[in-house]
Structure formats: structure tokens, C-alpha cells
Amino acid sequence: MTKLAELTGKDKVEWKETGNATTYLASVDKFIVTVNKSGSEVYGGYSFQILDRTGRAIEGVTAPFVGREKSMEEHANWERLRDLYEIARRRALHSEKVVSDLLASLDNIA
């Protein structure tokens, strides 16, 4: 997941929206990867799946929210999935362009 997030940050992996507002997907060679968020905004869990081209799940991991005080390792897994989810979401929704366009529009008003 770390490598996927790193390559996404370098614009080498393209994320897309799905029919589910909290799931994003990317095609990587002969695989499809998805990242999903469930639950509340602050304490939600995340999941990551690797699918083959037919949509069959090959591997996956789920990370429900776990506080640091309970398990550092489980919390670290949650943070990694959260970070991947956030970068995938921003790329799929083109949020940098949206913010830039909004700021330009506000400058035109002033």
C-alpha cells in the first residue's frame, strides 16, 4: 500500500470514482485495486482489495479504527489505509484542480 500511495503521489497511478461514493479504484497492470471507507468521518474503517480483471477478489485487508492506546500496530495499519484512501479520493475527484478553480473564481469576484 505504501508503494501504491507513493506512485499515486507521483501521478503514476490513476484513481477513478465508482458507483459507491466512498470507494475508489485504480487499474494496475492486470489488476484492479480498490480502497473504501466505512463508518463515521473520524472513526471510520478502511478496506483495500486486489481484484483480477474479472472482478474476483484476490487479496484484501480491512482496518477498523483502533486507537493508539489499544494497539500501535493496528493503529499504524489504519493510518496507512486512511492515507491511501485520502490520496486516492483527492486524485479521483481532481480536488487540486477544483480548489484552484474555486480560488480563481473568487479572485474574479473581488
C-alpha positions as CSV (number, residue, x, y, z in Angstrom):
1,M,0.0,0.0,0.0
2,T,2.9,2.4,0.7
3,K,4.3,1.9,-2.8
4,L,0.8,2.5,-4.3
5,A,0.4,5.7,-2.3
6,E,3.9,6.8,-3.3
7,L,3.2,6.2,-7.0
8,T,-0.1,7.9,-6.8
9,G,1.6,10.9,-5.3
10,K,3.9,10.9,-8.4
11,D,0.8,10.8,-10.7
12,K,1.8,7.3,-11.9
13,V,-1.4,5.7,-10.8
14,E,-4.8,7.0,-11.9
15,W,-7.7,6.6,-9.4
16,K,-11.3,6.7,-10.5
17,E,-14.7,7.1,-8.8
18,T,-17.0,4.1,-8.6
19,G,-20.8,3.8,-8.1
20,N,-20.1,3.9,-4.4
21,A,-19.3,7.4,-3.1
22,T,-16.7,6.0,-0.6
23,T,-14.9,3.6,-2.9
24,Y,-12.2,4.4,-5.4
25,L,-10.4,2.2,-7.9
26,A,-7.2,2.1,-9.9
27,S,-6.1,-0.3,-12.7
28,V,-2.6,-1.5,-12.2
29,D,-1.3,-3.8,-15.0
30,K,-3.6,-6.8,-14.9
31,F,-5.1,-6.0,-11.5
32,I,-7.7,-3.6,-10.1
33,V,-7.2,-2.2,-6.6
34,T,-9.9,-0.6,-4.6
35,V,-9.9,1.4,-1.4
36,N,-13.0,2.0,0.6
37,K,-14.1,3.9,3.7
38,S,-16.9,2.9,6.0
39,G,-18.4,4.3,9.2
40,S,-18.1,7.8,10.6
41,E,-15.9,10.6,9.3
42,V,-13.5,10.5,12.3
43,Y,-13.6,6.9,13.4
44,G,-14.4,5.1,10.2
45,G,-12.7,2.0,9.0
46,Y,-10.9,1.4,5.7
47,S,-10.5,-1.6,3.4
48,F,-8.2,-2.4,0.5
49,Q,-8.8,-5.1,-2.1
50,I,-6.8,-6.5,-5.0
51,L,-9.0,-7.9,-7.8
52,D,-8.3,-9.7,-11.0
53,R,-9.7,-8.3,-14.3
54,T,-12.9,-10.4,-13.9
55,G,-13.6,-8.6,-10.5
56,R,-12.7,-11.7,-8.4
57,A,-11.2,-10.7,-5.1
58,I,-7.6,-12.0,-4.8
59,E,-6.5,-10.4,-1.5
60,G,-7.7,-7.7,0.8
61,V,-7.3,-6.1,4.2
62,T,-9.6,-4.2,6.5
63,A,-8.6,-1.8,9.2
64,P,-11.3,-0.7,11.6
65,F,-10.4,2.3,13.8
66,V,-8.2,1.3,16.7
67,G,-6.7,4.0,19.0
68,R,-3.0,4.1,19.6
69,E,-3.5,3.3,23.3
70,K,-5.0,-0.1,22.3
71,S,-2.6,-1.3,19.6
72,M,0.1,0.7,17.9
73,E,0.4,-1.8,15.1
74,E,-3.3,-1.9,14.3
75,H,-3.5,1.9,14.5
76,A,-0.5,2.2,12.1
77,N,-2.3,-0.1,9.6
78,W,-5.4,2.1,9.9
79,E,-3.3,5.2,9.3
80,R,-1.7,3.7,6.2
81,L,-5.1,2.8,4.7
82,R,-6.5,6.2,5.7
83,D,-3.6,7.9,3.9
84,L,-4.1,5.8,0.8
85,Y,-7.8,6.4,0.8
86,E,-7.4,10.2,1.1
87,I,-4.8,10.4,-1.8
88,A,-7.0,8.1,-4.0
89,R,-10.1,10.3,-3.2
90,R,-8.3,13.5,-4.0
91,R,-6.9,12.2,-7.2
92,A,-10.2,10.6,-8.4
93,L,-12.1,13.8,-7.6
94,H,-9.4,16.1,-9.0
95,S,-9.6,18.1,-5.8
96,E,-6.4,20.2,-6.5
97,K,-7.9,21.5,-9.7
98,V,-11.3,22.1,-8.0
99,V,-9.6,24.2,-5.3
100,S,-7.5,26.1,-7.9
101,D,-10.6,26.8,-10.0
102,L,-12.5,28.0,-6.9
103,L,-9.7,30.4,-5.9
104,A,-9.6,31.8,-9.4
105,S,-13.4,32.3,-9.4
106,L,-13.1,34.1,-6.0
107,D,-10.3,36.3,-7.4
108,N,-12.6,37.3,-10.3
109,I,-15.3,38.3,-7.9
110,A,-13.0,40.7,-5.9
